[in-house]
Amino acid sequence: MFKGWGRVSFFMGLKDDLARAVPGDKLRFLDYAIIGDIAVVSFPPELEAYKAGAADAILSRRKNIRAVLNKLSKAEGDERVPRYEILKGEDAIATYREFGFTYRFDVSKVFFNGHLSHERRRIADMAAPGEGVLVPFAGAGPFAIPLAAKGCRVIAVEKSAVACKWLASNARLNHVEAFVDILNADALTLPSLLDTKFDRAVVPTPYGMDDILITLLPLVKQGGMLHIYTFKKKHQIEGLVDQYESLGLAVERYRRCGNVAPGVSRWAFDLKK
């Protein structure tokens, strides 16, 4: 299951909605989230009988929700997207708003993490107009677009062609298309594709891909910043700091930004080359 997933915005209200259709002793087996105007619930097989009623209960009380999805699996495949079933609604296209920016994307085809909103704002606040910024694993653009709005020159790299189309659409929607270049490519191949050095790299690293730091390090200017996200247990952090310092990086800051499994958290590191 996906414990802790329900901590996305409005989760308490969504729990109340679900309680109208699902017996109280069974609610603890559900995980749920709201992504823009899409509600997502994960029904285990033994609770499938409650799916239709729960979807009706959500839509009857939330006029801002246009579709309800059942999450069938964890994220899978190169595109890191779960499988979904549409319970109510015409499609899985979400409209999501965050700190004045609007994003549209197909939840069933594009990876999106609503838990990093504070990080996206924090890093955009740190950046300066005119910086060259590299954003691999760019998805639908939630890191790239605020940086572009700040006046940075952003190269957003995304392996999924579908996500790249949504990213281009979102750049236009937020009027920053002149500041974002989109590269449909595997981040692991970037040293062979780019001959530019960047002032800053923002790397929302997928689980198990920590080695991407070594790949991207040559693309950052001396004195430049790397913002790296990694999944670790607390006792591993001291060793990770030592590892970064052994690469000649100064660890300016690190912080926990969400739990993803029992004992495992997502950590954000600000590293200066």
C-alpha positions in Angstrom: 0.0 0.0 0.0 1.0 3.7 -0.1 1.0 4.7 3.5 1.2 8.4 4.2 -0.1 9.2 0.7 -3.2 10.8 2.1 -1.4 13.8 3.4 -1.9 15.7 0.2 -4.1 18.9 0.5 -7.7 18.4 1.7 -7.0 14.8 2.8 -9.0 15.2 6.0 -12.1 16.4 4.1 -11.6 13.5 1.6 -11.6 11.1 4.4 -14.9 12.5 5.6 -16.3 12.0 2.1 -15.1 8.4 2.0 -16.7 7.7 5.4 -20.1 8.3 3.8 -19.6 5.2 1.7 -17.0 3.0 3.4 -17.5 1.5 6.9 -15.3 3.2 9.4 -13.3 0.1 10.4 -12.3 -0.2 6.7 -11.2 3.3 6.1 -7.7 2.6 7.4 -7.1 0.3 4.4 -7.6 3.1 1.9 -5.0 5.6 0.7 -6.1 8.8 -1.1 -5.0 12.1 -2.5 -6.4 15.1 -4.4 -4.3 16.2 -7.4 -5.8 19.5 -8.6 -9.3 18.6 -9.6 -8.8 14.8 -9.6 -9.4 12.6 -6.5 -7.4 9.4 -6.4 -8.2 6.6 -4.0 -6.4 3.2 -3.8 -9.0 0.4 -3.1 -7.6 -2.9 -2.2 -9.4 -5.9 -3.9 -11.4 -6.7 -0.8 -12.9 -3.2 -0.8 -13.8 -3.0 -4.5 -17.5 -3.2 -3.6 -17.3 0.3 -2.2 -15.7 1.9 -5.2 -18.8 3.3 -7.0 -20.4 4.6 -3.8 -17.2 6.3 -2.6 -16.7 8.0 -6.0 -20.3 9.2 -5.9 -19.9 10.5 -2.3 -16.8 12.5 -3.3 -18.4 14.1 -6.4 -21.6 14.9 -4.6 -19.8 17.0 -2.0 -16.9 18.4 -4.0 -17.9 20.6 -6.9 -14.2 21.3 -7.6 -13.5 17.6 -8.3 -14.2 16.5 -11.9 -13.0 12.9 -11.8 -12.3 10.1 -9.3 -9.6 7.4 -10.0 -8.8 4.1 -8.4 -5.0 3.6 -8.1 -4.3 0.0 -9.1 -0.5 -0.2 -8.6 2.6 1.6 -7.4 4.6 3.6 -9.9 6.0 1.4 -12.6 8.0 1.5 -15.8 10.4 4.1 -17.1 7.8 6.8 -16.8 7.2 6.0 -13.1 3.4 6.2 -13.4 1.0 3.9 -11.6 -1.9 2.2 -13.3 -5.4 3.7 -12.7 -9.0 3.0 -13.3 -11.4 5.9 -13.9 -14.4 5.4 -11.5 -16.1 8.7 -12.4 -15.3 11.3 -15.0 -14.4 11.5 -18.6 -10.6 11.4 -18.3 -7.6 11.7 -15.9 -6.4 15.1 -17.0 -5.8 17.2 -13.8 -5.6 21.0 -13.5 -3.3 21.7 -10.6 -2.5 25.1 -9.1 0.6 25.9 -7.0 1.9 29.2 -5.8 0.3 31.1 -8.7 1.2 28.6 -11.4 -1.2 26.3 -13.3 -0.3 22.9 -14.6 -2.3 20.5 -16.7 -1.3 16.9 -17.2 -2.8 13.4 -17.5 -2.4 11.8 -14.1 -2.4 8.3 -15.7 0.5 9.1 -18.0 2.7 11.7 -16.3 4.6 11.4 -13.0 3.7 14.1 -10.6 4.6 14.7 -6.9 2.4 17.1 -5.0 4.6 16.8 -1.8 7.4 18.9 -3.2 5.5 22.2 -3.6 7.5 23.9 -0.8 10.8 22.8 -2.4 9.8 24.1 -5.8 9.1 27.5 -4.3 12.2 27.5 -2.2 14.5 26.8 -5.0 12.9 29.3 -7.3 13.3 31.9 -4.6 17.1 31.0 -4.4 17.7 31.4 -8.1 18.6 34.7 -9.8 17.4 36.0 -13.2 19.7 35.0 -16.0 21.0 31.8 -14.4 21.3 28.8 -16.6 19.4 25.9 -14.9 19.3 22.2 -15.7 16.2 20.3 -14.6 16.3 16.6 -15.4 13.3 14.4 -14.7 11.2 17.5 -15.4 7.8 15.8 -15.8 5.1 18.3 -16.5 7.3 21.2 -15.4 6.6 22.0 -11.7 10.3 22.7 -11.0 11.2 24.2 -14.4 8.3 26.7 -14.8 8.8 28.7 -11.5 12.5 29.0 -12.4 11.7 30.2 -15.8 9.2 32.7 -14.4 12.1 34.0 -12.2 14.0 34.8 -15.5 16.3 31.7 -15.5 17.2 30.0 -18.8 16.0 26.5 -18.1 16.8 23.3 -20.0 14.1 20.8 -18.9 15.0 17.2 -19.6 12.3 14.5 -19.7 12.4 10.9 -21.0 8.7 10.6 -21.5 7.5 12.1 -24.8 4.0 12.4 -23.4 5.3 14.4 -20.4 7.3 16.6 -22.7 4.1 17.6 -24.5 2.4 18.5 -21.3 5.5 20.4 -20.2 5.5 22.5 -23.4 1.8 23.2 -23.0 2.3 24.2 -19.4 5.2 26.6 -20.3 2.8 28.3 -22.8 0.0 28.3 -20.2 2.2 30.1 -17.7 3.7 32.4 -20.4 7.3 31.2 -19.9 7.9 29.3 -23.1 10.6 31.8 -24.1 12.7 30.7 -21.1 12.3 26.9 -21.3 14.0 24.6 -23.7 12.7 21.0 -23.6 14.9 18.1 -24.3 13.2 14.7 -24.7 16.0 12.5 -23.5 17.3 10.1 -20.9 19.1 12.1 -18.2 21.9 9.5 -18.1 22.9 10.6 -21.6 23.1 14.3 -20.9 27.0 14.7 -20.9 27.0 13.5 -24.5 24.1 15.8 -25.5 25.0 19.1 -23.9 28.2 21.2 -24.1 26.8 23.8 -21.7 27.8 24.3 -18.1 25.0 25.4 -15.8 24.8 27.7 -12.8 22.3 25.4 -11.1 20.9 21.9 -11.4 17.7 20.8 -9.8 17.5 17.0 -9.7 14.2 15.4 -8.3 16.0 12.0 -8.4 13.8 8.9 -9.0 14.2 6.2 -6.4 17.4 4.2 -6.8 19.1 6.6 -9.2 21.5 8.4 -6.9 24.4 7.7 -9.3 22.9 10.4 -11.5 24.8 12.9 -9.4 28.1 11.7 -10.9 26.6 12.0 -14.4 25.5 15.5 -13.9 28.3 16.9 -11.9 30.5 17.8 -15.0 27.6 19.9 -16.3 27.6 22.3 -13.4 30.0 25.3 -13.2 32.6 25.6 -10.5 30.8 27.5 -7.7 27.4 26.4 -9.1 24.6 24.7 -7.1 23.1 21.3 -7.2 19.8 20.6 -5.5 19.6 16.8 -5.1 16.7 14.7 -3.8 17.3 11.2 -2.4 15.5 8.5 -0.5 17.3 7.5 2.7 17.0 6.4 6.3 18.1 8.9 8.9 21.2 6.9 9.9 22.4 7.0 6.3 22.6 10.8 6.1 26.0 11.2 7.9 27.6 8.8 5.4 26.0 10.6 2.5 27.3 13.9 3.6 30.8 12.4 3.7 30.3 11.0 0.3 29.3 14.4 -1.2 32.2 16.1 0.5 34.6 13.5 -0.9 33.4 14.6 -4.4 34.5 18.2 -3.6 31.0 19.4 -2.9 30.1 21.7 0.0 26.9 20.6 1.8 25.3 23.9 2.5 22.0 22.5 3.7 19.9 19.4 3.9 16.4 18.7 5.2 13.9 16.0 5.3 10.9 16.6 3.0 8.5 13.8 3.5 8.3 10.1 4.5 7.9 7.6 1.7 8.0 4.3 3.6 8.5 3.1 7.2 11.8 4.7 8.2 12.6 6.0 4.8 12.3 9.8 4.0 12.9 12.0 1.0 15.9 14.3 1.7 16.8 17.5 -0.1 20.5 18.5 -0.3 21.8 21.9 -1.4 25.3 21.3 -2.7 27.9 23.8 -3.9 30.5 22.7 -6.4 
